[in-house]
Amino acid sequence: MTAQRIHNFNAGPAALPLSVLEKIQASFLNFNGSGMSITEISHRSSYFDAVINDAKDRAKDLLKLDETYNVLFVQGGASLQFAMIPMNFLGNEESADYINTGTWATKAIKEAQIQEKSIRVTASSEDKNFSYIPENIQCSPDARYVHITSNNTIKGTQFADFPDTGKVPLVADMSSDIFSRPLPMEKFGLIYAGAQKNLGPSGTCMVIIRKDFMETANKNLPSMLSYATYAQKNSMYNTPPCFGIYTIGLVLKWIQKTFGTLEEMAAFNRKKAGFLYEVIDRSDFYQATAQKKSRSLMNVTFRLPTEELEKQFVADALKKGLGGLKGHRSVGGCRASIYNAATMESLHALTEFMTSFEKENA
Ligand SMILES: *Cc1c(COP(=O)(O)O)cnc(C)c1O
């Protein structure tokens, strides 16, 4: 018997669609008639070739990518991308722009600086505790790339529109909002996302890279740190995270079957976040921490009148089967992460709980 599942609002690793988990469970001992588990088959087998190609095809289909883009799977999480991007793209005399919108962007900047690469922080929202997304961003026309964090998982802000960078390619950390909405792909040279927020289990990072941009990368790098290696070897230069890639394929298939397009996926996400912000906005008890225009549809961050009440809120919620509502340890407060897989039922359960908690404690 399966124990009761909770409404899971974890920031990451986060909730996966139930149907995907059931599919994994049902086929775990015997993958596609192979007589082996997906965790036991060779990555050099035709079984796994089909798995990785299927996941890539579904990603390309959803984002409407043509042959000018590669989809890669790299280990080391989004955090390794912080280091790999400047390593691959910043040579001597070259510089990149970074937009600092929070903890993860700050870490990306740090990893470039450790390597003594030349970067400019051209916009930042640090002055107001990262509660907003800077507007009217002026990028350097000679920048190699402009790095942004499209959704700020900890502070609960998100780029609603992407900055105009002219001919300079955007490089985006989309760990917490990839496949949550359609994207103007022509703006991007590279997109990366650690899987454990909106894609699958931890252990793999999806990298979508424009081939002409990739061809400009530094060629003298260790194999495992060079995008070209992953592109040339279909992400199988060494043993890839097979189970993670398999699960990502299932999650992308779930988006296709359930929503069809990323436009529909985005409409569902807007609706879910709308319910939650409505409860927050009509109350004096709950205070949203992000400025209205910059609010994330994925991570809804809010505070209660006291830290005491926040503790009680998180504890009472868990008793009602609502988990993961504690804010990131670095900022406190409360956070509901409502990625693609968060169900309408979970949203209703949460808004109901919030309304009754306010009545009892305001
Ligand atoms: C979680 C997260 C990261 C870190 O991801 P890892 O895979 O743990 O390295 C980076 N950026 C954003 C936006 C995140 O949400």
The ligand as an SDF file (V2000), in Angstrom:
LIG
                    3D

 15 15  0  0  0  0  0  0  0  0999 V2000
   18.1930   25.4670   -7.7770 C   0  0  0  0  0  0  0  0  0  0  0  0
   18.7770   26.4750   -8.6590 C   0  0  0  0  0  0  0  0  0  0  0  0
   20.1350   26.4590   -9.0080 C   0  0  0  0  0  0  0  0  0  0  0  0
   21.1040   25.4230   -8.4650 C   0  0  0  0  0  0  0  0  0  0  0  0
   20.8960   24.2230   -9.0870 O   0  0  0  0  0  0  0  0  0  0  0  0
   21.8430   22.9580   -8.8250 P   0  0  0  0  0  0  0  0  0  0  0  0
   21.3300   21.9980   -9.8680 O   0  0  0  0  0  0  0  0  0  0  0  0
   21.6100   22.5120   -7.4300 O   0  0  0  0  0  0  0  0  0  0  0  0
   23.2380   23.3640   -9.0740 O   0  0  0  0  0  0  0  0  0  0  0  0
   20.5970   27.4260   -9.8620 C   0  0  0  0  0  0  0  0  0  0  0  0
   19.7850   28.3600  -10.3710 N   0  0  0  0  0  0  0  0  0  0  0  0
   18.4790   28.4160  -10.0520 C   0  0  0  0  0  0  0  0  0  0  0  0
   17.6200   29.4860  -10.6390 C   0  0  0  0  0  0  0  0  0  0  0  0
   17.9370   27.4760   -9.1880 C   0  0  0  0  0  0  0  0  0  0  0  0
   16.6370   27.5240   -8.8740 O   0  0  0  0  0  0  0  0  0  0  0  0
  1  2  1  0
  2  3  1  0
  2 14  2  0
  3  4  1  0
  3 10  2  0
  4  5  1  0
  5  6  1  0
  6  7  2  0
  6  8  1  0
  6  9  1  0
 10 11  1  0
 11 12  2  0
 12 13  1  0
 12 14  1  0
 14 15  1  0
M  END
$$$$
